[in-house]
Amino acid sequence: MVVLDRLRTRLQSFLAAVGAWFARLEPSPTAWTVVGLIVSFLAAAAYSTSGYQGEALGGVLVLVAGWFDVVDGAVAKATGRTSKRGAFLDSTLDRVAEVALFAGILLGGYSTPTYVLIALSLSLLVSYTRAKGDALGVALSGVGIGERSERLLIMAVSSLVGFVGWGVILVLIVALYTFLERTFRAVRALK
C-alpha cells in the first residue's frame, strides 16, 4: 500500500466525521469534487504568475485542493451516495485538475517544457494503467509509490520550499516507477 493510503486507512473514523460535517453543508459529493477542481484552477493561476509568491500560493492551494479530494470521498461514504457516475466524474476531474496544475507550472516558467510534458504524461499514464487494470480485473490501486495523493504532496511541499521545478522532476521519477510497476504487474497477471 502507498504511504498516504495507509494514513487514510488509519484515519477512517476522523474521515467519517469530516464527511458527516461537510455533508451537512452540502450533501453532494460531486459539489465537493467541483470545489476541489476550482481550487486546482486557482493553484494553476497562482503558479502562472511566476516568482516565489506564486509558487508558495500554488503549493498552499494544491494542499487545499487535495483536502477537498479527501472531502468528496468522505461525503460520498457518509451520505451513502457512492456511485459509478460519481467515481467517473471524480477521476476525470482529477485528471483535468492535474493538467491545469502542470500548465500553470509551465506558464510560470518553473520547469522546462520537456520535464513538465514528461511528468504530466507519466502522471496520466499512472492513472490510466490503474483504470485499464481495473477494467480487466487486475487491481492496481495502491501499487507503486506515485499515486495522485503522493504526486500532489510532492508538488505542494516542493512549492512551499521554493523548488517546484525539482518537484516536477521528482514527480516524473515516482510516476515513471509507478507506471512501470503497474504495467509489469498487470502484464504478469494477464498471462
C-alpha positions in Angstrom: 0.0 0.0 0.0 1.0 3.6 -0.6 2.1 5.8 2.2 -0.9 8.2 2.1 -3.3 5.4 1.6 -2.0 3.8 4.8 -2.5 7.0 6.6 -6.0 7.4 5.2 -6.8 3.8 6.4 -5.7 4.8 10.0 -7.8 7.9 9.9 -11.1 6.3 8.9 -13.1 7.5 12.0 -11.8 11.0 11.5 -12.7 11.0 7.8 -16.2 9.7 8.7 -16.6 12.7 11.0 -15.3 15.0 8.3 -17.7 13.5 5.8 -20.6 13.9 8.1 -19.7 17.5 8.8 -19.2 18.5 5.2 -22.4 16.6 4.2 -24.3 19.0 6.4 -23.0 21.9 4.4 -23.6 20.2 1.0 -24.6 16.6 0.7 -23.5 16.2 -2.9 -20.0 14.6 -3.2 -19.8 15.9 -6.7 -20.2 19.5 -5.5 -17.1 19.0 -3.3 -15.3 17.5 -6.3 -16.0 20.7 -8.2 -14.8 22.8 -5.3 -11.5 20.9 -5.4 -11.3 21.4 -9.2 -11.9 25.2 -8.8 -9.1 25.4 -6.1 -6.8 23.5 -8.5 -7.5 26.1 -11.2 -6.7 28.8 -8.6 -3.4 27.0 -7.9 -2.6 26.8 -11.6 -3.3 30.6 -11.9 -1.0 31.2 -8.9 1.8 29.2 -10.5 1.4 31.0 -13.8 2.3 34.3 -12.1 5.9 33.3 -11.6 8.1 34.1 -8.6 8.2 32.6 -5.1 4.9 34.2 -4.0 3.0 32.4 -6.9 4.9 29.2 -6.2 4.1 29.3 -2.5 0.5 30.2 -3.0 0.2 27.5 -5.6 1.6 25.0 -3.1 -0.9 26.0 -0.4 -3.7 25.8 -2.9 -2.6 22.3 -4.0 -2.9 21.2 -0.4 -6.4 22.7 -0.2 -7.4 21.0 -3.4 -6.0 17.8 -2.0 -8.1 18.3 1.1 -11.3 18.6 -1.0 -10.3 15.4 -2.8 -10.5 13.7 0.6 -13.7 15.5 1.5 -15.6 14.4 -1.6 -15.0 10.7 -0.9 -15.7 11.2 2.8 -19.1 12.9 2.0 -19.9 10.1 -0.5 -19.4 7.5 2.2 -21.1 9.5 4.9 -24.2 10.0 2.8 -24.2 6.6 1.1 -24.1 8.4 -2.2 -21.2 6.5 -3.8 -21.9 5.7 -7.4 -20.2 4.8 -10.6 -21.2 8.2 -12.0 -19.6 9.9 -9.1 -16.5 7.8 -9.3 -16.2 8.6 -13.0 -16.6 12.3 -12.5 -14.2 12.4 -9.6 -11.5 10.5 -11.5 -12.0 12.6 -14.7 -12.0 15.9 -13.0 -8.9 14.9 -11.0 -7.1 14.5 -14.4 -8.3 17.9 -15.5 -7.0 19.4 -12.3 -3.6 17.7 -12.8 -3.3 19.1 -16.3 -4.2 22.6 -15.1 -1.5 22.4 -12.4 1.2 21.4 -14.8 0.0 24.1 -17.3 0.3 26.7 -14.5 3.8 25.5 -13.6 4.8 25.6 -17.3 3.4 29.1 -17.8 5.2 30.3 -14.6 8.5 29.1 -16.1 9.3 26.9 -13.0 10.5 24.0 -15.2 11.4 23.2 -18.8 8.6 22.3 -21.1 10.2 18.8 -21.6 10.2 18.0 -17.9 6.6 19.3 -17.5 5.4 17.3 -20.5 7.1 14.1 -19.4 5.9 14.4 -15.7 2.3 15.2 -16.8 2.3 12.3 -19.3 3.6 9.8 -16.8 1.1 11.1 -14.2 -1.7 10.5 -16.6 -0.3 7.0 -17.5 -0.3 6.1 -13.8 -4.0 6.8 -13.6 -4.6 5.1 -17.0 -2.9 1.9 -16.0 -5.0 1.7 -12.9 -8.2 2.3 -14.8 -7.4 -0.2 -17.5 -6.2 -2.7 -15.0 -9.5 -2.3 -13.0 -11.5 -2.8 -16.3 -9.6 -6.0 -17.0 -10.0 -7.3 -13.4 -6.4 -6.5 -12.2 -6.5 -4.4 -9.1 -3.7 -1.9 -9.2 -4.8 0.6 -6.6 -2.0 1.1 -4.1 0.6 -0.3 -6.4 3.6 2.0 -6.7 4.8 5.0 -4.8 3.4 7.7 -7.1 -0.4 7.7 -6.8 -2.1 11.1 -7.2 -2.0 11.9 -3.5 1.8 11.4 -3.3 2.3 13.4 -6.5 0.2 16.3 -5.2 2.1 16.2 -1.9 5.4 16.3 -3.7 4.2 19.4 -5.7 2.9 21.2 -2.7 6.0 20.7 -0.4 8.4 21.5 -3.2 6.4 24.6 -4.0 6.4 25.8 -0.4 10.2 25.5 -0.1 10.7 27.2 -3.4 11.8 24.2 -5.5 8.7 23.3 -7.6 11.0 22.7 -10.6 12.7 19.9 -8.7 9.2 18.8 -7.6 8.3 18.3 -11.3 11.4 16.1 -11.7 10.6 14.1 -8.6 7.0 13.6 -9.8 8.4 12.4 -13.1 10.6 9.8 -11.3 7.9 8.4 -9.0 5.3 8.4 -11.7 7.7 6.5 -14.1 8.4 4.0 -11.4 4.7 3.6 -10.6 3.7 3.3 -14.3 6.4 0.6 -14.9 5.5 -1.3 -11.7 1.8 -1.3 -12.6 2.4 -2.2 -16.2 4.6 -5.2 -15.3 2.2 -6.3 -12.6 -0.8 -6.2 -15.0 1.1 -8.0 -17.8 2.1 -10.7 -15.3 -1.5 -11.0 -14.0 -3.0 -11.2 -17.5 -0.9 -14.1 -18.8 
